[in-house]
Amino acid sequence: MVKKIKASFSENKLFIHAALLLLGAILAWNIIGVLGQLRWWGSASLKDFDFPSSNLSISGYDVQNNRYTNTVGDANIEFGNIDGYVGNIRFVFAQPLEQEIEISIYYAESTHGYSEKNKVTQIVAAQSTEAIIEVGFNVTTCRADIGTTAGEIFYLDKIIVNDSSYKYLLVLKQLKNMIWEILLASVLVIAIRGIKIEKSIETGKWVVYLKDSDVEIAKKILLIFVLFVVYFNVAANLPIDMAPDEYMRDDVPFWMYEHNALPIGNEPELLNNVWGFSYAFMPYLPSIIAYMFMKMFSIVNASTEALQLAMRSVSIFSGLGCVFFSLKLGRYLFKNKLATYLLAISIGFLPQIVFLSGYLNNDIFSLMTCMAILYYLVSGRAEHWPIQKCVGLAVSISACLLTYYFAYGWIIISILFCIDSCLRDNSILDKKSFIIKRILLVAVIVFILAGWYFIRNAMIYDGDFLGIKASRECAEAYAAAGHDVYISVSPRDQGLDLSTILFPWFLSTFNSLIGVFGYMNIPMQQYMYYLYYSIILIGIISYAFWLIKCRRDKLLSISLIVTFICPIVFSLFQSYTMGYQAQGRYIISALPAIMIFMIQGYEGLFCFYHAHFKKYKSGITKLQDSNIEEPFFATSGYICLILVWIFAFIHVYISIIHGQLIP
């Protein structure tokens, strides 16, 4: 009993540290949130705008001193050129409102004009003397539509943009949110499986502790929670003009939200003025899920900001899904538990992954499906392909099919991997019958979950089940109708040789796989690329050495090599023949192979160092327990790598993501 209590106190200490880290993360998040929301304190404001005013243009109102009468229904007050961040707009009424009134703020950005998506609406109750509407965007201009019906009357004293007096309300609101977050986190911690509360026989005091297995669960939950805070903060604050193609991609879920139907690629509302096609031609499973999230969110809050955050939640949870499957994969790939955490951290805290987890895109969702496919492949092989693993693999393949063409190499490899692993499995007696049954099971599930999309495409687009040809023809028809459509001229059409673009293409692609933000216009500091490349390449070179020397798991190694090569070749071919696009997100499905090679390479290095140290141990140390040596070297090495990776991310997050990307 004494030994058990001592162990309990040790585990309890770790649990307290984890809880303190959780509390610190919540506090840090809210402090960042307050500072982020209040960054516009002291900004210039528009005050006392008695008509006429050089700052405002009033249309559709009959103005008599402070008395405003809506004469046309669609009346508005247009603000002048703002070209800056608008946190809130405060309307001060000279008299209490006689009736309930609707105020809508329309704002224009550099990439979007006035639209229903760029709108914030608030219903102001009768007898109100003021209204404060939160905007929270960088805008070029904006306008206020006060009232929607002709004949509505209100008395307006002044309008204040970025009212500094509102800061106190914001702080109180953030504090209230923080209290709820701490309470929720406390419930989450208490609910973690395996928390034990026992009374010590010796001391008579109550002791709280976790079992070893549940300490690991607590660590994983804490890691995922911290990453959720990071991803959510990016998603809640990232301007749409910093999110590549989101202004075009989010048209699809917003269209579904308004029409409650699946779109066709050439829907007039979806066609982009620049490209002449829409993303509804491409697989759009993330947009379908975003539509579902938007419908759920709209029950509580149907504002544009809430719907946009609901839409971006798909990417938040996709990023967390990548980390989740990384943690699940570790036991099948690595000997040391810390190697599992290194895989999860190297993917979850990679700057480009954090960026992709902050806005709607297919790339991060595609990566999650690749991680899921890999997990079900290695776990299915290890457990001799039970039914549940085959079902999980089928669901993952279906999601991959409905997301991204660049990741289809994983689907081909999964088929070959399954067949080869079954043929090598001595526990499977009737191999032919077993393989046929498992293939049929997976195929039927994939056909049910994903087949409908390709059948629908074939029916709509005259047999073009992928929609690629239909998309190109749509752009040509849009241009023929007199629209000014951008036509990309490929390097091949320019008469350039493939060798002339190889080096710049590889440099740009792999730099942006690590981290280039915005529209490929906000890179990290050059020395950060050197740091990331050094860590990754040392591991991969070591892996190549150990693969040749030890011939480790050839089936998995070959599979990962193919999944690494396929998206690179596909992206390079597309850049050369269709349009130069050297972006790392197009080869994001190669990331699992890169990170696994890197970590297994370091695993080999630590084993090599341990073996050579052992020869000279007697002259260096007096350690009696030889079992301490290998964990000591491996643990020290993994901890160093984890700390360097996290500190590198913190530096990028503070200096680039929060310093330049998020206003």
C-alpha positions as CSV (number, residue, x, y, z in Angstrom):
1,M,0.0,0.0,0.0
2,V,2.9,2.3,0.7
3,K,4.4,1.9,-2.7
4,K,1.0,2.5,-4.3
5,I,0.5,5.8,-2.5
6,K,4.0,7.0,-3.5
7,A,3.3,6.2,-7.1
8,S,0.0,8.0,-6.7
9,F,1.6,11.2,-5.5
10,S,4.1,11.1,-8.4
11,E,1.3,10.6,-11.0
12,N,-0.8,13.2,-9.2
13,K,2.1,15.7,-9.6
14,L,2.1,15.1,-13.4
15,F,-1.7,15.5,-13.4
16,I,-1.4,18.9,-11.6
17,H,1.2,20.1,-14.1
18,A,-1.1,19.1,-17.0
19,A,-4.0,20.9,-15.4
20,L,-1.8,24.0,-14.9
21,L,-0.7,23.9,-18.5
22,L,-4.4,23.7,-19.5
23,L,-5.3,26.7,-17.3
24,G,-2.3,28.6,-18.7
25,A,-3.4,27.9,-22.3
26,I,-6.9,29.2,-21.6
27,L,-5.5,32.3,-20.0
28,A,-3.1,32.9,-22.8
29,W,-5.8,32.4,-25.4
30,N,-8.1,34.9,-23.8
31,I,-5.3,37.5,-23.3
32,I,-4.4,37.1,-27.0
33,G,-8.1,37.4,-27.8
34,V,-8.5,40.6,-25.8
35,L,-5.4,42.2,-27.3
36,G,-6.5,41.1,-30.7
37,Q,-10.0,42.6,-30.4
38,L,-8.7,45.8,-28.9
39,R,-6.0,46.5,-31.4
40,W,-8.0,49.3,-32.8
41,W,-8.2,51.4,-29.6
42,G,-7.6,55.0,-30.2
43,S,-8.3,54.7,-34.0
44,A,-9.8,57.7,-35.7
45,S,-13.6,57.9,-35.5
46,L,-16.4,59.5,-37.4
47,K,-18.4,61.7,-35.0
48,D,-21.2,64.2,-35.2
49,F,-21.8,63.8,-38.9
50,D,-24.6,66.4,-39.2
51,F,-25.7,66.4,-42.8
52,P,-24.1,67.4,-45.1
53,S,-20.8,65.8,-44.2
54,S,-17.7,65.0,-46.2
55,N,-17.3,61.7,-44.4
56,L,-20.8,60.3,-45.1
57,S,-23.1,60.0,-48.0
58,I,-26.8,59.6,-47.0
59,S,-29.2,58.1,-49.4
60,G,-32.9,57.3,-49.1
61,Y,-33.5,59.3,-45.8
62,D,-35.4,62.5,-45.3
63,V,-33.1,64.3,-42.8
64,Q,-34.5,67.1,-40.6
65,N,-31.8,67.9,-37.9
66,N,-31.5,64.6,-36.0
67,R,-34.7,63.1,-37.4
68,Y,-34.3,60.5,-40.1
69,T,-37.2,59.1,-42.1
70,N,-36.7,56.1,-44.4
71,T,-38.4,57.1,-47.7
72,V,-37.5,54.2,-49.9
73,G,-37.0,51.1,-47.7
74,D,-33.5,50.4,-49.1
75,A,-32.0,53.5,-47.5
76,N,-28.3,53.6,-46.4
77,I,-25.6,55.8,-45.0
78,E,-22.3,55.3,-46.9
79,F,-19.0,55.8,-45.2
80,G,-16.1,57.3,-47.0
81,N,-12.8,55.6,-47.8
82,I,-11.8,53.8,-44.6
83,D,-9.0,51.5,-45.7
84,G,-8.4,50.1,-42.3
85,Y,-9.6,47.8,-39.5
86,V,-13.1,48.3,-38.2
87,G,-13.7,46.6,-34.9
88,N,-17.1,48.1,-34.1
89,I,-19.5,50.8,-35.1
90,R,-21.5,52.6,-32.4
91,F,-24.8,54.3,-33.2
92,V,-26.0,56.9,-30.6
93,F,-29.7,57.9,-30.9
94,A,-30.8,61.4,-29.9
95,Q,-34.1,59.9,-28.7
96,P,-35.1,56.3,-27.6
97,L,-36.2,54.2,-30.6
98,E,-40.0,54.2,-30.9
99,Q,-40.0,50.7,-32.4
100,E,-37.7,47.8,-33.1
101,I,-35.3,48.5,-36.0
102,E,-32.9,46.4,-38.0
103,I,-29.3,47.7,-38.7
104,S,-27.1,46.0,-41.3
105,I,-23.5,46.9,-41.9
106,Y,-22.3,46.1,-45.4
107,Y,-18.5,46.2,-45.8
108,A,-16.2,46.0,-48.9
109,E,-12.8,44.3,-48.8
110,S,-9.9,44.3,-51.2
111,T,-11.3,41.1,-52.9
112,H,-15.0,41.4,-52.2
113,G,-17.5,44.2,-52.7
114,Y,-20.8,44.6,-50.9
115,S,-22.6,41.3,-50.7
116,E,-24.8,39.3,-48.4
117,K,-21.7,37.5,-47.1
118,N,-20.0,40.7,-46.2
119,K,-22.8,41.8,-43.9
120,V,-23.4,42.1,-40.2
121,T,-27.0,42.5,-39.0
122,Q,-28.4,43.3,-35.6
123,I,-32.0,43.9,-34.4
124,V,-32.1,46.9,-32.0
125,A,-34.9,46.8,-29.5
126,A,-37.4,49.6,-29.0
127,Q,-36.5,52.2,-26.4
128,S,-32.8,51.6,-27.1
129,T,-30.6,54.8,-27.0
130,E,-27.6,53.2,-28.7
131,A,-26.4,50.2,-30.7
132,I,-22.9,48.7,-30.9
133,I,-22.3,46.4,-33.9
134,E,-19.1,44.4,-34.0
135,V,-17.5,44.1,-37.5
136,G,-14.0,42.9,-37.0
137,F,-12.6,43.1,-40.6
138,N,-10.2,45.1,-42.7
139,V,-12.5,47.1,-45.0
140,T,-12.1,49.6,-47.8
141,T,-15.5,51.1,-47.4
142,C,-18.7,50.3,-45.6
143,R,-22.3,51.4,-45.3
144,A,-25.1,51.2,-42.7
145,D,-28.7,50.3,-43.7
146,I,-30.8,51.5,-40.7
147,G,-34.3,50.2,-41.1
148,T,-35.8,48.1,-43.9
149,T,-39.2,49.7,-44.3
150,A,-40.3,53.0,-45.8
151,G,-41.7,55.3,-43.2
152,E,-39.5,54.1,-40.3
153,I,-38.3,57.1,-38.2
154,F,-35.4,57.4,-35.8
155,Y,-33.4,60.2,-34.3
156,L,-29.6,59.8,-34.8
157,D,-27.1,61.8,-32.9
158,K,-23.8,60.4,-34.0
159,I,-21.9,57.4,-35.4
160,I,-18.5,56.3,-33.9
161,V,-16.2,53.9,-35.7
162,N,-14.0,51.9,-33.3
163,D,-15.4,53.4,-30.2
164,S,-12.8,53.3,-27.4
165,S,-15.4,53.3,-24.6
166,Y,-16.5,49.9,-25.8
167,K,-13.2,48.4,-24.6
168,Y,-14.6,47.9,-21.1
169,L,-17.5,45.9,-22.4
170,L,-15.2,43.8,-24.5
171,V,-13.0,43.0,-21.5
172,L,-16.0,42.0,-19.4
173,K,-17.3,39.8,-22.3
174,Q,-13.9,38.1,-22.7
175,L,-13.7,37.5,-18.9
176,K,-17.1,35.9,-18.9
177,N,-16.1,33.7,-21.8
178,M,-12.9,32.8,-20.0
179,I,-14.8,31.7,-16.9
180,W,-17.0,29.4,-19.0
181,E,-13.9,28.0,-20.7
182,I,-12.2,27.2,-17.4
183,L,-15.4,25.5,-16.1
184,L,-15.7,23.5,-19.3
185,A,-12.0,22.5,-19.1
186,S,-12.4,21.5,-15.5
187,V,-15.3,19.3,-16.4
188,L,-13.3,17.8,-19.2
189,V,-10.3,17.1,-16.9
190,I,-12.5,15.5,-14.2
191,A,-14.2,13.4,-16.8
192,I,-11.0,11.9,-18.1
193,R,-11.2,8.2,-17.8
194,G,-9.1,6.6,-15.1
195,I,-8.9,9.4,-12.5
196,K,-8.7,7.7,-9.1
197,I,-9.5,9.3,-5.7
198,E,-8.4,7.2,-2.8
199,K,-7.8,7.8,0.9
200,S,-4.3,6.9,2.1
201,I,-4.3,4.5,5.0
202,E,-1.0,5.9,6.3
203,T,-1.7,9.6,6.2
204,G,-5.5,9.6,6.1
205,K,-5.5,12.2,3.3
206,W,-7.3,11.9,0.0
207,V,-5.1,11.3,-3.0
208,V,-5.9,11.9,-6.7
209,Y,-3.9,10.0,-9.2
210,L,-4.0,8.4,-12.7
211,K,-2.9,5.1,-13.9
212,D,0.1,5.0,-16.3
213,S,-2.2,4.4,-19.4
214,D,-4.5,7.2,-18.4
215,V,-1.6,9.6,-17.9
216,E,-0.9,9.0,-21.6
217,I,-4.6,9.7,-22.4
218,A,-4.4,13.0,-20.4
219,K,-1.3,14.0,-22.3
220,K,-2.9,13.4,-25.7
221,I,-6.1,15.3,-24.7
222,L,-4.0,18.2,-23.5
223,L,-2.0,18.2,-26.8
224,I,-5.2,18.2,-28.9
225,F,-6.8,20.9,-26.7
226,V,-3.7,23.2,-27.1
227,L,-3.8,22.7,-30.8
228,F,-7.5,23.4,-30.9
229,V,-6.9,26.7,-29.2
230,V,-4.2,27.6,-31.7
231,Y,-6.3,26.6,-34.8
232,F,-9.4,28.2,-33.4
233,N,-7.6,31.5,-32.8
234,V,-6.3,31.5,-36.4
235,A,-9.7,30.6,-37.8
236,A,-11.5,33.3,-35.8
237,N,-9.1,36.1,-36.8
238,L,-7.7,35.3,-40.2
239,P,-9.0,37.8,-42.8
240,I,-10.5,36.3,-45.9
241,D,-8.2,38.2,-48.1
242,M,-5.3,36.3,-46.5
243,A,-6.9,32.9,-47.1
244,P,-6.0,31.5,-50.6
245,D,-9.1,30.9,-52.8
246,E,-11.4,30.9,-49.8
247,Y,-13.5,33.8,-51.2
248,M,-14.2,31.4,-54.2
249,R,-14.4,28.1,-52.3
250,D,-16.8,29.4,-49.6
251,D,-19.3,30.3,-52.3
252,V,-20.2,26.5,-52.4
253,P,-21.3,26.0,-48.8
254,F,-23.0,29.4,-48.7
255,W,-24.9,28.5,-51.8
256,M,-25.9,25.2,-50.2
257,Y,-26.9,27.0,-47.0
258,E,-29.3,29.3,-49.0
259,H,-30.7,26.6,-51.3
260,N,-30.5,23.4,-49.2
261,A,-29.3,21.5,-52.3
262,L,-26.2,20.3,-54.0
263,P,-24.9,22.8,-56.6
264,I,-24.0,22.2,-60.3
265,G,-20.6,23.6,-61.4
266,N,-22.0,26.2,-63.7
267,E,-24.5,27.8,-61.2
268,P,-24.5,31.5,-62.2
269,E,-24.0,32.6,-58.6
270,L,-20.9,30.4,-58.2
271,L,-19.0,31.2,-61.4
272,N,-15.9,33.2,-60.7
273,N,-15.4,36.4,-62.7
274,V,-11.6,35.8,-63.0
275,W,-11.5,32.0,-63.8
276,G,-14.9,31.4,-65.4
277,F,-15.6,28.2,-63.4
278,S,-16.5,27.3,-59.8
279,Y,-15.3,24.8,-57.2
280,A,-18.6,23.0,-57.5
281,F,-17.0,21.2,-60.5
282,M,-14.4,19.6,-58.1
283,P,-15.0,17.1,-55.2
284,Y,-16.4,19.2,-52.3
285,L,-17.0,16.9,-49.3
286,P,-15.5,19.5,-47.0
287,S,-18.0,22.1,-48.3
288,I,-20.9,19.6,-47.6
289,I,-19.7,19.1,-44.1
290,A,-19.3,22.9,-43.8
291,Y,-22.9,23.3,-44.9
292,M,-24.0,21.0,-42.1
293,F,-21.9,22.9,-39.5
294,M,-23.4,26.2,-40.8
295,K,-27.0,24.9,-40.3
296,M,-26.2,23.8,-36.8
297,F,-24.5,27.1,-35.9
298,S,-27.4,29.1,-37.4
299,I,-29.7,27.7,-34.7
300,V,-27.8,29.8,-32.2
301,N,-26.3,32.6,-34.3
302,A,-27.0,33.1,-38.0
303,S,-24.7,36.1,-38.5
304,T,-22.2,36.0,-41.3
305,E,-19.2,35.8,-38.9
306,A,-20.8,32.9,-37.1
307,L,-21.4,31.1,-40.3
308,Q,-17.9,31.7,-41.6
309,L,-16.5,30.3,-38.3
310,A,-18.8,27.3,-38.7
311,M,-17.5,26.8,-42.2
312,R,-13.9,27.1,-41.1
313,S,-14.5,24.6,-38.2
314,V,-14.2,21.8,-40.8
315,S,-10.6,22.7,-41.3
316,I,-10.0,23.1,-37.5
317,F,-11.3,19.6,-36.9
318,S,-9.4,18.2,-39.9
319,G,-6.2,19.5,-38.5
320,L,-7.0,18.0,-35.1
321,G,-7.9,14.8,-37.0
322,C,-4.4,14.6,-38.4
323,V,-3.0,14.8,-34.9
324,F,-5.4,12.2,-33.6
325,F,-4.5,9.7,-36.2
326,S,-0.8,10.5,-35.7
327,L,-1.2,9.6,-32.0
328,K,-3.0,6.4,-33.0
329,L,-0.3,5.4,-35.6
330,G,2.6,5.7,-33.2
331,R,2.2,2.3,-31.5
332,Y,2.4,0.5,-34.9
333,L,5.4,2.5,-36.2
334,F,7.7,3.4,-33.4
335,K,9.3,1.8,-30.3
336,N,9.4,4.9,-28.1
337,K,6.3,6.7,-27.0
338,L,7.9,10.0,-27.4
339,A,8.3,9.2,-31.1
340,T,4.6,9.1,-31.3
341,Y,4.3,12.6,-29.8
342,L,7.0,13.8,-32.1
343,L,5.0,12.7,-35.1
344,A,1.8,14.4,-33.8
345,I,3.7,17.6,-32.9
346,S,5.7,17.8,-36.1
347,I,2.5,17.6,-38.1
348,G,0.2,19.6,-35.8
349,F,2.6,22.4,-35.1
350,L,4.0,22.6,-38.7
351,P,3.3,26.3,-39.6
352,Q,1.6,25.4,-42.9
353,I,-0.7,23.0,-41.2
354,V,-1.7,25.6,-38.6
355,F,-2.4,28.0,-41.5
356,L,-4.4,25.4,-43.5
357,S,-6.4,24.6,-40.3
358,G,-7.6,28.2,-40.1
359,Y,-9.7,28.6,-43.3
360,L,-11.9,26.4,-45.6
361,N,-9.8,24.3,-48.0
362,N,-9.7,20.8,-49.2
363,D,-6.0,20.3,-48.5
364,I,-6.1,19.8,-44.7
365,F,-9.2,17.6,-45.0
366,S,-7.3,15.6,-47.6
367,L,-4.3,15.2,-45.3
368,M,-6.6,13.9,-42.6
369,T,-8.1,11.2,-44.9
370,C,-4.5,10.1,-45.9
371,M,-3.6,9.8,-42.2
372,A,-6.7,7.8,-41.6
373,I,-6.0,5.5,-44.6
374,L,-2.4,4.9,-43.3
375,Y,-3.7,4.1,-39.8
376,Y,-6.2,1.6,-41.0
377,L,-3.6,0.0,-43.3
378,V,-1.0,-0.6,-40.6
379,S,-3.5,-1.4,-37.8
380,G,-5.4,-3.7,-40.1
381,R,-2.3,-5.6,-41.1
382,A,-1.2,-5.9,-37.4
383,E,-4.6,-7.3,-36.4
384,H,-5.0,-9.5,-39.4
385,W,-7.7,-7.4,-41.1
386,P,-10.8,-7.6,-38.8
387,I,-14.1,-6.3,-40.2
388,Q,-14.0,-3.0,-38.3
389,K,-10.6,-2.1,-39.7
390,C,-11.8,-2.8,-43.2
391,V,-14.9,-0.6,-42.7
392,G,-12.7,2.2,-41.3
393,L,-10.4,1.9,-44.4
394,A,-13.4,2.0,-46.7
395,V,-14.8,5.2,-45.0
396,S,-11.4,6.8,-45.2
397,I,-11.0,6.0,-48.9
398,S,-14.5,7.3,-49.6
399,A,-13.7,10.6,-47.9
400,C,-10.4,10.8,-49.9
401,L,-12.2,10.2,-53.2
402,L,-14.6,13.1,-52.4
403,T,-11.9,15.5,-51.5
404,Y,-8.8,15.8,-53.6
405,Y,-7.4,14.3,-56.8
406,F,-3.8,14.9,-55.7
407,A,-4.3,12.3,-52.9
408,Y,-5.6,9.5,-55.1
409,G,-2.1,7.8,-54.9
410,W,-3.1,6.7,-51.4
411,I,-6.1,4.9,-52.7
412,I,-4.1,2.9,-55.2
413,I,-1.4,2.0,-52.6
414,S,-4.0,0.9,-50.1
415,I,-5.3,-1.7,-52.5
416,L,-1.9,-3.1,-53.2
417,F,-0.9,-2.9,-49.5
418,C,-3.9,-4.9,-48.4
419,I,-3.5,-7.6,-51.0
420,D,0.3,-8.0,-50.3
421,S,-0.1,-8.0,-46.5
422,C,-2.8,-10.7,-46.7
423,L,-0.6,-12.9,-48.9
424,R,2.2,-12.6,-46.4
425,D,-0.1,-13.2,-43.3
426,N,0.4,-16.9,-42.2
427,S,-2.6,-16.7,-39.9
428,I,-4.9,-16.4,-43.0
429,L,-5.4,-19.9,-44.3
430,D,-7.8,-19.5,-47.3
431,K,-6.1,-16.4,-48.6
432,K,-8.0,-16.2,-51.9
433,S,-11.4,-16.4,-50.3
434,F,-10.4,-14.0,-47.5
435,I,-9.0,-11.4,-49.9
436,I,-12.1,-11.5,-52.2
437,K,-14.5,-11.1,-49.2
438,R,-12.5,-8.1,-47.8
439,I,-12.2,-6.4,-51.2
440,L,-15.9,-6.8,-51.8
441,L,-16.7,-5.4,-48.4
442,V,-14.5,-2.3,-48.9
443,A,-15.7,-1.9,-52.5
444,V,-19.4,-2.0,-51.6
445,I,-18.9,0.6,-48.8
446,V,-16.9,2.9,-51.0
447,F,-19.5,2.7,-53.8
448,I,-22.3,3.5,-51.4
449,L,-20.5,6.5,-49.8
450,A,-18.6,7.9,-52.8
451,G,-20.0,6.4,-55.9
452,W,-23.1,8.7,-56.0
453,Y,-20.9,11.7,-56.6
454,F,-19.2,10.4,-59.7
455,I,-22.4,8.9,-61.1
456,R,-24.1,12.3,-60.6
457,N,-21.2,14.0,-62.4
458,A,-21.4,11.6,-65.3
459,M,-25.1,12.3,-65.7
460,I,-24.8,16.1,-65.4
461,Y,-21.6,16.6,-67.4
462,D,-22.1,14.1,-70.3
463,G,-20.0,11.3,-69.0
464,D,-17.3,13.5,-67.4
465,F,-17.4,11.8,-64.0
466,L,-14.4,13.8,-62.7
467,G,-15.7,17.2,-63.8
468,I,-12.3,18.3,-65.1
469,K,-13.3,18.6,-68.8
470,A,-16.7,20.3,-67.9
471,S,-14.8,22.8,-65.8
472,R,-12.5,23.7,-68.7
473,E,-15.4,24.0,-71.1
474,C,-17.4,26.2,-68.7
475,A,-14.5,28.6,-68.5
476,E,-14.2,28.7,-72.3
477,A,-18.0,29.3,-72.6
478,Y,-17.8,32.1,-70.0
479,A,-15.0,33.8,-72.0
480,A,-16.9,33.4,-75.2
481,A,-19.9,35.2,-73.7
482,G,-17.7,38.3,-73.4
483,H,-16.3,38.0,-69.9
484,D,-12.7,38.8,-69.3
485,V,-11.4,35.4,-68.1
486,Y,-7.9,34.8,-67.1
487,I,-6.2,32.2,-69.3
488,S,-3.2,30.6,-67.7
489,V,-0.3,29.9,-70.1
490,S,1.7,26.9,-69.1
491,P,5.5,26.7,-69.2
492,R,5.1,24.1,-71.9
493,D,3.0,26.4,-74.0
494,Q,5.6,29.1,-73.6
495,G,8.2,26.8,-75.1
496,L,10.1,26.3,-71.9
497,D,11.9,23.0,-71.1
498,L,10.9,21.1,-68.0
499,S,14.4,21.4,-66.6
500,T,14.2,25.2,-66.5
501,I,11.4,25.2,-63.9
502,L,12.6,22.3,-61.8
503,F,14.7,24.1,-59.2
504,P,12.4,27.1,-58.7
505,W,9.4,24.8,-58.6
506,F,10.9,22.5,-55.9
507,L,12.1,25.4,-53.8
508,S,8.7,27.2,-53.9
509,T,6.8,24.0,-53.3
510,F,8.7,22.7,-50.4
511,N,9.1,26.1,-48.8
512,S,5.3,26.5,-48.9
513,L,4.9,22.9,-47.6
514,I,6.7,24.1,-44.4
515,G,5.1,27.5,-44.3
516,V,4.3,30.3,-46.8
517,F,1.2,32.3,-45.9
518,G,-1.4,34.5,-47.5
519,Y,-1.4,34.3,-51.3
520,M,2.2,32.9,-51.3
521,N,3.3,36.4,-50.4
522,I,4.2,36.1,-46.7
523,P,7.2,33.8,-46.2
524,M,8.9,32.9,-43.0
525,Q,12.4,34.2,-42.2
526,Q,15.0,32.4,-44.3
527,Y,16.8,31.0,-41.3
528,M,13.6,29.3,-40.2
529,Y,13.5,27.3,-43.5
530,Y,17.2,26.3,-42.9
531,L,16.2,25.1,-39.4
532,Y,13.2,23.0,-40.6
533,Y,15.1,21.6,-43.6
534,S,18.0,20.6,-41.3
535,I,15.8,18.7,-38.9
536,I,13.9,17.0,-41.7
537,L,16.8,16.1,-43.9
538,I,19.0,14.7,-41.2
539,G,16.2,12.3,-40.2
540,I,15.4,11.3,-43.8
541,I,19.1,10.7,-44.7
542,S,19.4,8.5,-41.6
543,Y,16.3,6.7,-42.6
544,A,17.6,6.0,-46.1
545,F,20.8,4.5,-44.5
546,W,18.9,2.3,-42.1
547,L,16.5,1.2,-44.8
548,I,19.4,0.0,-47.0
549,K,21.3,-1.6,-44.1
550,C,18.5,-3.2,-42.0
551,R,15.8,-3.6,-44.7
552,R,13.0,-2.5,-42.3
553,D,9.4,-3.2,-43.2
554,K,9.8,-3.1,-47.0
555,L,6.1,-3.1,-47.7
556,L,5.4,0.0,-45.6
557,S,8.5,1.8,-46.8
558,I,7.7,1.2,-50.5
559,S,4.1,2.3,-49.9
560,L,5.2,5.5,-48.2
561,I,7.8,6.2,-50.9
562,V,5.1,5.9,-53.6
563,T,2.7,8.2,-51.7
564,F,5.6,10.7,-51.4
565,I,6.4,10.6,-55.2
566,C,2.9,10.5,-56.6
567,P,1.6,14.0,-55.6
568,I,4.9,15.6,-56.4
569,V,4.9,14.1,-60.0
570,F,1.2,15.0,-60.4
571,S,1.7,18.6,-59.2
572,L,4.8,19.1,-61.3
573,F,3.2,17.7,-64.4
574,Q,0.2,20.0,-63.9
575,S,2.4,23.0,-63.3
576,Y,4.3,22.3,-66.5
577,T,1.4,21.4,-68.8
578,M,-1.6,23.4,-67.4
579,G,-0.5,26.3,-65.3
580,Y,2.5,27.0,-63.1
581,Q,1.3,26.5,-59.5
582,A,4.3,25.7,-57.2
583,Q,2.4,25.4,-53.9
584,G,3.1,23.0,-51.1
585,R,-0.6,22.4,-50.3
586,Y,-0.9,20.5,-53.6
587,I,1.6,17.9,-52.3
588,I,0.2,17.9,-48.8
589,S,-0.6,14.2,-49.1
590,A,3.2,13.5,-49.2
591,L,3.6,14.9,-45.6
592,P,2.9,11.6,-43.7
593,A,5.7,9.9,-45.5
594,I,8.1,12.8,-45.0
595,M,7.5,12.9,-41.2
596,I,7.5,9.2,-40.7
597,F,10.8,8.9,-42.6
598,M,12.2,11.7,-40.5
599,I,11.2,10.1,-37.2
600,Q,12.2,6.6,-38.1
601,G,15.6,8.0,-39.2
602,Y,16.1,9.6,-35.8
603,E,15.1,6.3,-34.2
604,G,17.8,4.6,-36.1
605,L,20.3,7.3,-35.1
606,F,19.5,6.9,-31.4
607,C,19.9,3.1,-31.7
608,F,23.2,3.6,-33.4
609,Y,24.5,6.0,-30.8
610,H,23.3,3.6,-28.0
611,A,25.1,0.6,-29.5
612,H,28.4,2.5,-29.8
613,F,28.1,4.0,-26.3
614,K,27.5,0.6,-24.9
615,K,31.0,-0.6,-26.1
616,Y,32.7,2.1,-24.0
617,K,30.2,2.3,-21.1
618,S,32.5,0.8,-18.5
619,G,35.0,3.6,-19.0
620,I,32.4,6.4,-18.9
621,T,29.7,5.5,-16.3
622,K,28.9,3.2,-13.4
623,L,25.3,2.6,-14.5
624,Q,24.3,-0.9,-13.2
625,D,21.0,-1.2,-15.1
626,S,21.7,-1.5,-18.8
627,N,18.0,-1.1,-19.5
628,I,18.3,2.6,-18.6
629,E,20.7,3.4,-21.5
630,E,18.6,3.1,-24.6
631,P,15.5,5.0,-23.2
632,F,17.9,7.6,-21.9
633,F,19.4,8.4,-25.3
634,A,16.2,8.1,-27.2
635,T,14.2,10.1,-24.6
636,S,16.8,12.9,-24.5
637,G,16.9,13.0,-28.3
638,Y,13.1,13.1,-28.8
639,I,12.6,15.7,-26.1
640,C,15.2,17.9,-27.8
641,L,13.5,17.6,-31.1
642,I,10.1,18.2,-29.7
643,L,11.3,21.3,-27.8
644,V,13.1,22.7,-30.9
645,W,10.0,22.1,-33.1
646,I,7.6,23.8,-30.6
647,F,9.9,26.8,-30.0
648,A,10.3,27.2,-33.8
649,F,6.6,27.2,-34.2
650,I,6.1,29.8,-31.4
651,H,8.6,32.0,-33.1
652,V,6.8,31.8,-36.4
653,Y,3.4,32.2,-34.8
654,I,4.3,35.4,-33.0
655,S,6.4,37.0,-35.7
656,I,4.6,35.9,-38.8
657,I,1.1,34.4,-38.2
658,H,0.1,36.9,-35.5
659,G,2.5,39.5,-36.5
660,Q,1.7,39.8,-40.2
661,L,-1.0,37.4,-41.2
662,I,-3.6,38.3,-38.6
663,P,-4.2,42.1,-38.2
